[in-house]
């Protein structure tokens, strides 16, 4: 009988310490879950040139007029999952000249290809590119690539300078 009482006391103590209907306890649990959620971010990026259909990092960021300039983002996400159990991303680019004028802009580059199931809710290496023209003046330009999480309603602009000779 004594052993039965000890077991019942242990079970009762476990029930009171592990279960709670108290709203403040639930709020604490919810806030912990929110804190654990990773923010939407870009891990890194680099300028690149394309050789044999592969990107090669290009640390100089100095290009010739007529070159295609790539800005490759790395490790983008995590993207939120929509009610259709899919992610939905979009990408815009713009190029700004040395005096702050937008000389090129292109929106909605992903379109339907940005709607799908991303591995671990991440995009490995999305990119934006700009084909410079012979009419571009030599000098400093800024390439901005903005990636959007359309489900999570979040975005990250990544902008960096490059030079045309």
Backbone as CSV, one residue per row, in Angstrom:
resi,resn,N_x,N_y,N_z,CA_x,CA_y,CA_z,C_x,C_y,C_z
1,UNK,0.821,-1.190,0.000,0.000,0.000,0.000,0.866,1.256,0.000
2,UNK,1.980,1.236,0.732,2.886,2.380,0.810,3.499,2.692,-0.552
3,UNK,3.874,1.617,-1.302,4.458,1.831,-2.634,3.439,2.437,-3.592
4,UNK,2.200,2.020,-3.478,1.140,2.553,-4.319,0.936,4.043,-4.062
5,UNK,0.995,4.458,-2.805,0.850,5.867,-2.450,1.996,6.694,-3.029
6,UNK,3.211,6.189,-2.984,4.367,6.912,-3.512,4.212,7.095,-5.020
7,UNK,3.799,6.029,-5.713,3.600,6.105,-7.157,2.509,7.131,-7.480
8,UNK,1.409,7.116,-6.741,0.334,8.081,-6.972,0.800,9.505,-6.710
9,UNK,1.601,9.711,-5.667,2.126,11.047,-5.377,3.054,11.528,-6.494
10,UNK,3.895,10.643,-7.013,4.812,11.009,-8.097,4.018,11.360,-9.346
11,UNK,3.019,10.539,-9.674,2.185,10.817,-10.839,1.429,12.136,-10.677
12,UNK,0.920,12.414,-9.492,0.207,13.669,-9.235,1.151,14.853,-9.392
13,UNK,2.351,14.745,-8.861,3.328,15.835,-8.977,3.685,16.058,-10.442
14,UNK,3.849,14.991,-11.199,4.182,15.105,-12.626,3.051,15.798,-13.380
15,UNK,1.823,15.440,-13.058,0.669,16.033,-13.732,0.608,17.534,-13.470
16,UNK,0.843,17.964,-12.245,0.748,19.380,-11.919,1.917,20.181,-12.491
17,UNK,3.080,19.573,-12.631,4.221,20.331,-13.142,4.289,20.318,-14.664
18,UNK,3.683,19.320,-15.319,3.832,19.235,-16.764,2.612,19.725,-17.531
19,UNK,1.477,19.867,-16.898,0.272,20.300,-17.588,-0.223,21.587,-16.968
20,UNK,-0.649,22.505,-17.834,-1.172,23.756,-17.327,-2.170,24.311,-18.322
21,UNK,-3.242,24.836,-17.794,-4.219,25.525,-18.625,-4.121,27.033,-18.413
22,UNK,-3.115,27.458,-17.719,-2.920,28.860,-17.418,-2.523,29.610,-18.694
23,UNK,-3.226,30.689,-19.035,-2.953,31.439,-20.256,-1.567,32.058,-20.257
24,UNK,-1.085,32.499,-19.107,0.247,33.117,-19.079,1.321,32.090,-19.420
25,UNK,1.115,30.837,-19.013,2.068,29.788,-19.383,2.071,29.582,-20.889
26,UNK,0.893,29.585,-21.511,0.800,29.405,-22.957,1.439,30.581,-23.692
27,UNK,1.288,31.790,-23.184,1.905,32.940,-23.825,3.417,32.843,-23.777
28,UNK,3.948,32.367,-22.654,5.396,32.200,-22.568,5.865,31.186,-23.600
29,UNK,5.135,30.086,-23.752,5.502,29.074,-24.736,5.441,29.654,-26.140
30,UNK,4.387,30.427,-26.443,4.267,31.031,-27.762,5.425,31.983,-28.042
31,UNK,5.807,32.788,-27.058,6.887,33.737,-27.292,8.210,33.009,-27.509
32,UNK,8.395,31.875,-26.862,9.606,31.093,-27.078,9.627,30.581,-28.515
33,UNK,8.465,30.125,-29.018,8.400,29.650,-30.397,8.694,30.772,-31.385
34,UNK,8.195,31.957,-31.117,8.448,33.080,-31.996,9.937,33.418,-31.982
35,UNK,10.553,33.394,-30.817,11.971,33.711,-30.706,12.832,32.707,-31.462
36,UNK,12.397,31.450,-31.552,13.183,30.417,-32.220,13.088,30.509,-33.737
37,UNK,12.100,31.206,-34.275,11.930,31.333,-35.713,13.087,32.147,-36.285
38,UNK,13.699,31.609,-37.315,14.806,32.317,-37.944,14.263,33.467,-38.776
39,UNK,14.921,34.615,-38.736,14.466,35.731,-39.565,14.805,35.497,-41.036
40,UNK,14.013,36.082,-41.903,14.254,36.030,-43.339,15.550,36.782,-43.606
41,UNK,16.524,36.122,-44.248,17.843,36.732,-44.412,18.560,36.204,-45.646
42,UNK,19.593,36.913,-46.033,20.528,36.496,-47.079,21.848,36.221,-46.372
43,UNK,22.346,34.989,-46.487,23.577,34.623,-45.782,24.789,35.351,-46.345
44,UNK,24.857,35.504,-47.671,26.006,36.147,-48.302,25.643,36.468,-49.754
45,UNK,26.513,37.181,-50.437,26.320,37.466,-51.858,27.677,37.747,-52.477
46,UNK,27.726,37.687,-53.813,28.970,38.019,-54.514,28.671,38.410,-55.955
47,UNK,29.558,39.257,-56.505,29.515,39.532,-57.936,30.099,38.328,-58.649
48,UNK,29.630,38.089,-59.877,30.102,36.911,-60.607,30.145,37.199,-62.097
49,UNK,30.880,36.338,-62.771,30.831,36.253,-64.224,30.383,34.845,-64.548
50,UNK,29.834,34.666,-65.726,29.344,33.347,-66.112,30.323,32.729,-67.107
51,UNK,30.780,31.528,-66.767,31.653,30.761,-67.660,31.104,29.348,-67.740
52,UNK,30.881,28.876,-68.950,30.367,27.529,-69.172,29.102,27.258,-68.361
53,UNK,28.206,28.249,-68.333,26.918,28.148,-67.639,27.061,27.969,-66.129
54,UNK,28.201,28.388,-65.574,28.440,28.349,-64.126,28.921,29.724,-63.688
55,UNK,28.572,30.089,-62.457,29.015,31.356,-61.909,30.405,31.220,-61.312
56,UNK,31.243,32.192,-61.618,32.572,32.285,-61.018,32.611,33.598,-60.250
57,UNK,32.888,33.542,-58.933,32.967,34.796,-58.183,33.974,35.753,-58.821
58,UNK,33.606,37.008,-58.839,34.419,38.035,-59.483,34.622,39.154,-58.465
59,UNK,35.697,39.057,-57.705,35.936,39.953,-56.575,36.212,41.400,-56.972
60,UNK,36.682,41.614,-58.174,37.069,42.971,-58.576,35.875,43.898,-58.742
61,UNK,34.754,43.373,-59.219,33.559,44.169,-59.523,33.881,45.289,-60.513
62,UNK,34.857,45.032,-61.389,35.195,45.959,-62.462,34.934,45.230,-63.773
63,UNK,34.024,45.802,-64.564,33.580,45.154,-65.789,33.840,46.073,-66.977
64,UNK,33.784,45.484,-68.151,33.873,46.242,-69.393,32.455,46.539,-69.874
65,UNK,32.278,47.674,-70.532,30.963,47.980,-71.106,30.607,46.868,-72.087
66,UNK,29.374,46.383,-71.984,28.927,45.260,-72.793,28.912,43.947,-72.022
67,UNK,29.569,43.922,-70.846,29.581,42.712,-70.012,28.241,42.525,-69.300
68,UNK,27.931,41.275,-68.974,26.776,40.982,-68.119,27.281,40.859,-66.684
69,UNK,26.677,41.626,-65.803,27.074,41.668,-64.392,26.064,40.864,-63.592
70,UNK,26.548,39.892,-62.833,25.691,39.042,-62.007,25.926,39.366,-60.538
71,UNK,24.840,39.443,-59.773,24.913,39.529,-58.316,24.191,38.291,-57.798
72,UNK,24.964,37.374,-57.222,24.447,36.083,-56.781,24.251,36.123,-55.267
73,UNK,23.033,35.837,-54.831,22.721,35.755,-53.400,22.922,34.315,-52.950
74,UNK,23.313,34.136,-51.704,23.514,32.783,-51.185,22.705,32.576,-49.911
75,UNK,22.113,31.399,-49.800,21.390,31.018,-48.590,20.287,31.991,-48.216
76,UNK,19.282,32.107,-49.061,18.192,33.055,-48.822,17.016,32.331,-48.167
77,UNK,16.535,32.881,-47.066,15.378,32.304,-46.398,15.508,32.422,-44.890
78,UNK,14.747,31.652,-44.157,13.732,30.726,-44.653,12.475,31.456,-45.107
79,UNK,11.889,30.904,-46.168,10.635,31.411,-46.694,9.491,30.766,-45.930
80,UNK,8.445,31.534,-45.693,7.267,30.967,-45.046,6.510,30.097,-46.041
81,UNK,5.731,29.173,-45.505,4.960,28.235,-46.317,3.523,28.738,-46.393
82,UNK,2.968,28.759,-47.596,1.612,29.238,-47.800,0.564,28.186,-47.498
83,UNK,-0.693,28.551,-47.622,-1.799,27.628,-47.359,-1.813,26.471,-48.347
84,UNK,-1.117,26.634,-49.488,-1.004,25.555,-50.466,0.211,24.660,-50.210
85,UNK,0.867,24.856,-49.051,2.068,24.108,-48.623,3.279,24.398,-49.506
86,UNK,3.257,25.543,-50.190,4.367,25.928,-51.056,4.928,27.280,-50.627
87,UNK,6.147,27.547,-51.071,6.778,28.841,-50.853,6.503,29.712,-52.077
88,UNK,6.655,31.013,-51.901,6.430,31.913,-53.033,7.420,33.075,-52.931
89,UNK,8.371,33.097,-53.857,9.413,34.123,-53.873,9.294,34.963,-55.131
90,UNK,9.848,36.156,-55.062,9.941,37.022,-56.235,11.240,37.794,-56.150
91,UNK,11.702,38.288,-57.318,12.976,38.984,-57.378,12.868,40.168,-58.334
92,UNK,13.358,41.317,-57.878,13.423,42.532,-58.693,14.872,42.994,-58.743
93,UNK,15.249,43.662,-59.828,16.587,44.249,-59.893,16.479,45.685,-60.389
94,UNK,17.468,46.469,-60.000,17.591,47.817,-60.548,19.062,48.203,-60.545
95,UNK,19.409,49.077,-61.469,20.767,49.594,-61.582,20.677,51.103,-61.459
96,UNK,21.553,51.651,-60.619,21.567,53.079,-60.331,22.927,53.634,-60.761
97,UNK,22.911,54.754,-61.465,24.185,55.338,-61.895,24.807,56.183,-60.781
98,UNK,25.940,56.784,-61.072,26.707,57.522,-60.059,25.980,58.745,-59.519
99,UNK,25.022,59.287,-60.264,24.295,60.453,-59.758,22.923,60.098,-59.179
100,UNK,22.709,58.792,-58.951,21.497,58.353,-58.265,20.288,58.088,-59.132
101,UNK,20.444,58.110,-60.445,19.322,57.841,-61.340,19.199,56.340,-61.594
102,UNK,17.966,55.842,-61.577,17.720,54.445,-61.938,17.795,54.353,-63.456
103,UNK,18.785,53.597,-63.957,18.947,53.482,-65.408,18.373,52.180,-65.947
104,UNK,18.055,51.246,-65.042,17.469,49.970,-65.459,16.707,49.399,-64.275
105,UNK,15.533,48.866,-64.535,14.742,48.198,-63.494,13.925,47.090,-64.145
106,UNK,13.867,45.977,-63.470,13.086,44.830,-63.949,12.446,44.169,-62.733
107,UNK,11.123,44.046,-62.754,10.376,43.462,-61.643,9.850,42.081,-62.014
108,UNK,9.529,41.325,-60.977,8.872,40.016,-61.126,9.639,39.079,-62.050
109,UNK,10.917,38.889,-61.765,11.742,38.029,-62.611,11.448,36.544,-62.423
110,UNK,10.997,36.144,-61.242,10.727,34.721,-61.005,9.410,34.271,-61.617
111,UNK,8.398,35.094,-61.484,7.040,34.749,-61.918,6.639,33.376,-61.371
112,UNK,6.240,32.449,-62.218,5.778,31.128,-61.752,6.910,30.255,-61.202
113,UNK,8.135,30.474,-61.658,9.246,29.644,-61.158,9.557,29.926,-59.694
114,UNK,9.050,31.028,-59.156,9.253,31.350,-57.750,8.194,30.789,-56.834
115,UNK,7.297,29.969,-57.363,6.209,29.390,-56.569,6.382,27.880,-56.562
116,UNK,6.824,27.343,-55.441,7.057,25.902,-55.340,7.539,25.522,-53.958
117,UNK,7.960,24.298,-53.826,8.484,23.804,-52.552,10.000,23.951,-52.568
118,UNK,10.532,24.861,-51.748,11.966,25.076,-51.673,12.554,24.128,-50.631
119,UNK,13.689,23.546,-50.944,14.348,22.634,-50.007,14.669,23.392,-48.719
120,UNK,14.169,22.893,-47.603,14.333,23.518,-46.282,13.833,24.971,-46.260
121,UNK,12.889,25.289,-47.144,12.312,26.637,-47.251,13.365,27.697,-47.570
122,UNK,14.422,27.276,-48.259,15.534,28.166,-48.602,15.763,28.166,-50.112
123,UNK,16.301,29.264,-50.622,16.803,29.319,-51.991,18.325,29.358,-51.899
124,UNK,18.969,28.450,-52.615,20.424,28.306,-52.498,21.182,29.482,-53.107
125,UNK,20.857,29.854,-54.352,21.634,30.923,-54.989,20.857,31.649,-56.091
126,UNK,19.812,32.374,-55.705,19.126,33.190,-56.714,20.045,34.334,-57.145
127,UNK,19.797,34.875,-58.331,20.668,35.936,-58.825,19.894,36.929,-59.676
128,UNK,20.488,38.098,-59.801,20.006,39.107,-60.728,21.165,39.496,-61.620
129,UNK,20.850,39.910,-62.839,21.928,40.310,-63.745,21.528,41.532,-64.548
130,UNK,22.541,42.206,-65.038,22.362,43.391,-65.866,23.382,43.322,-66.991
131,UNK,22.908,43.449,-68.226,23.800,43.492,-69.376,24.093,44.968,-69.653
132,UNK,25.324,45.361,-69.365,25.694,46.755,-69.592,25.784,47.008,-71.093
133,UNK,25.587,48.229,-71.463,25.629,48.576,-72.879,26.850,49.408,-73.214
134,UNK,27.144,49.472,-74.481,28.269,50.293,-74.928,27.979,51.773,-74.722
135,UNK,26.697,52.098,-74.540,26.328,53.500,-74.296,26.466,53.884,-72.824
136,UNK,26.644,52.893,-71.930,26.880,53.220,-70.520,28.188,53.994,-70.389
137,UNK,28.148,55.055,-69.615,29.363,55.815,-69.352,30.269,55.032,-68.405
138,UNK,31.591,55.116,-68.563,32.484,54.496,-67.579,32.221,55.118,-66.206
139,UNK,32.368,54.306,-65.161,32.195,54.840,-63.812,31.526,53.864,-62.880
140,UNK,31.088,54.418,-61.772,30.498,53.623,-60.694,28.992,53.486,-60.894
141,UNK,28.498,52.268,-60.655,27.074,51.951,-60.700,26.734,51.108,-59.481
142,UNK,25.457,51.039,-59.148,24.994,50.191,-58.048,23.968,49.210,-58.596
143,UNK,24.196,47.939,-58.322,23.245,46.888,-58.700,22.501,46.468,-57.436
144,UNK,21.182,46.567,-57.479,20.330,46.171,-56.345,19.468,44.988,-56.758
145,UNK,19.529,43.946,-55.968,18.677,42.772,-56.139,17.821,42.686,-54.884
146,UNK,16.514,42.707,-55.067,15.600,42.593,-53.922,14.852,41.283,-54.043
147,UNK,14.940,40.465,-52.992,14.259,39.166,-52.942,13.067,39.300,-52.002
148,UNK,11.951,38.736,-52.404,10.703,38.854,-51.647,10.197,37.486,-51.218
149,UNK,9.726,37.397,-49.975,8.952,36.260,-49.498,7.500,36.724,-49.566
150,UNK,6.777,36.280,-50.589,5.421,36.766,-50.800,4.425,36.200,-49.793
151,UNK,4.739,35.059,-49.194,3.860,34.496,-48.166,4.095,35.230,-46.846
152,UNK,5.358,35.359,-46.463,5.708,36.020,-45.209,5.687,37.537,-45.282
153,UNK,5.469,38.079,-46.491,5.415,39.520,-46.711,6.673,40.207,-46.179
154,UNK,7.803,39.671,-46.601,9.092,40.200,-46.177,9.964,40.381,-47.412
155,UNK,10.958,41.231,-47.322,11.865,41.440,-48.448,13.234,41.857,-47.933
156,UNK,14.230,41.600,-48.767,15.601,41.999,-48.441,16.240,42.579,-49.694
157,UNK,16.626,43.855,-49.643,17.396,44.401,-50.760,18.888,44.164,-50.517
158,UNK,19.585,43.748,-51.557,21.035,43.606,-51.497,21.599,44.490,-52.603
159,UNK,22.371,45.497,-52.223,22.913,46.459,-53.180,24.422,46.554,-53.001
160,UNK,25.119,46.619,-54.126,26.559,46.805,-54.072,27.018,47.515,-55.343
161,UNK,28.172,48.171,-55.223,28.709,48.941,-56.340,29.575,48.093,-57.244
162,UNK,29.529,48.417,-58.527,30.446,47.856,-59.515,30.893,49.001,-60.416
163,UNK,31.916,48.750,-61.183,32.492,49.787,-62.024,32.558,49.317,-63.467
164,UNK,32.285,50.220,-64.373,32.424,49.954,-65.800,33.603,50.760,-66.331
165,UNK,34.432,50.105,-67.129,35.572,50.786,-67.746,35.265,51.069,-69.203
